[in-house]
Amino acid sequence: MKEATGELSMTAIVVVIIAILAVIGPIIVRSVGNSIQARVNCQAAYNCEGCVNKKRTCMYKDDKGSEKSVVCSCDETDADR
């Protein structure tokens, strides 16, 4: 009977760990994806304004060709754009 109780406890622990990963995993993946997308948008940026507090506002074109604004750090964009 002791072995059955130990197996049940281990199963419960594994189920809890999987549930935690199922909740946290998508949040981490979404955050990384958004960070990568912001970096790509800043690399494609043009018509950047001056650097204020190490940030600048630039324009970029999205996948549909619409012009949108993005805030980039000053070191992500060239100063002469």
PyMOL commands that set and color helices and strands:
alter all, ss='L'
color gray80, all
select helices_A, chain A and resi 2-43+74-76
alter helices_A, ss='H'
color red, helices_A
select strands_A, chain A and resi 55-61+67-73
alter strands_A, ss='S'
color yellow, strands_A
deselect
rebuild
show_as cartoon
